[in-house]
């Protein structure tokens, strides 16, 4: 019985996959992703993000708007897609 309890405790101490290793946190702010080139875009392809379904407060924008890149603020599921200047 003693060996059974000791074996169970040893199995709990080791766990699955061996010892845990500290992994470095991924810093998302330093990762680079290509931004769209809006310099030759005559029309708009802009998403506006709002804080609620009633579009009460604008919290961010992303996309091309009449030749310029707009990329600021936060994002949410409440969006408005603008396709014209």
C-alpha positions as CSV (number, residue, x, y, z in Angstrom):
1,X,0.0,0.0,0.0
2,X,2.9,2.4,0.8
3,X,4.5,1.9,-2.6
4,X,1.1,2.5,-4.2
5,X,0.7,5.9,-2.4
6,X,4.3,6.9,-3.1
7,X,3.9,6.0,-6.8
8,X,0.8,8.1,-7.0
9,X,2.4,11.1,-5.4
10,X,5.5,10.7,-7.7
11,X,3.2,10.6,-10.7
12,X,1.4,13.8,-9.6
13,X,4.7,15.6,-9.0
14,X,6.1,14.8,-12.4
15,X,2.8,15.3,-14.3
16,X,2.3,14.9,-18.0
17,X,5.0,16.2,-20.3
18,X,7.8,16.7,-17.8
19,X,8.7,19.8,-15.9
20,X,7.3,23.2,-17.0
21,X,9.7,25.6,-18.6
22,X,9.3,29.3,-18.5
23,X,8.5,30.6,-21.9
24,X,9.2,34.2,-22.9
25,X,6.1,36.3,-23.3
26,X,5.3,37.2,-26.9
27,X,5.4,41.0,-27.2
28,X,2.7,41.7,-29.8
29,X,3.4,45.4,-29.9
30,X,6.9,44.8,-31.4
31,X,5.7,42.4,-34.1
32,X,5.5,44.0,-37.6
33,X,2.8,43.2,-40.1
34,X,2.6,44.8,-43.6
35,X,0.2,47.7,-43.7
36,X,-1.9,48.3,-46.9
37,X,-0.5,50.8,-49.4
38,X,-3.3,53.4,-49.8
39,X,-1.3,55.9,-51.9
40,X,-2.9,54.6,-55.2
41,X,-6.3,53.8,-53.8
42,X,-8.8,56.2,-55.2
43,X,-11.7,54.8,-53.2
44,X,-12.3,53.9,-49.6
45,X,-12.1,50.6,-47.8
46,X,-12.3,51.7,-44.2
47,X,-13.7,49.9,-41.1
48,X,-14.8,52.0,-38.2
49,X,-15.1,50.3,-34.8
50,X,-17.7,51.4,-32.2
51,X,-18.2,50.6,-28.5
52,X,-21.8,49.3,-28.9
53,X,-24.4,48.1,-31.4
54,X,-25.9,51.6,-31.6
55,X,-22.6,53.0,-32.7
56,X,-22.6,55.5,-29.8
57,X,-18.8,56.1,-29.6
58,X,-16.1,55.6,-32.3
59,X,-13.2,53.7,-30.7
60,X,-11.0,53.1,-33.7
61,X,-10.5,52.9,-37.5
62,X,-8.5,50.7,-39.9
63,X,-8.1,50.9,-43.6
64,X,-7.7,53.1,-46.7
65,X,-9.8,56.2,-47.0
66,X,-9.3,58.4,-50.1
67,X,-5.6,57.7,-50.5
68,X,-4.7,57.8,-46.8
69,X,-4.2,55.0,-44.2
70,X,-6.2,55.2,-41.0
71,X,-5.0,53.0,-38.3
72,X,-5.8,54.0,-34.7
73,X,-7.6,53.0,-31.6
74,X,-9.2,49.7,-30.6
75,X,-11.4,47.2,-32.4
76,X,-14.7,45.6,-31.6
77,X,-17.4,43.5,-33.2
78,X,-19.5,46.6,-33.9
79,X,-18.2,47.9,-37.2
80,X,-19.2,50.1,-40.1
81,X,-17.6,49.4,-43.5
82,X,-17.1,52.5,-45.7
83,X,-16.5,51.9,-49.4
84,X,-16.7,55.5,-50.8
85,X,-14.9,58.8,-50.3
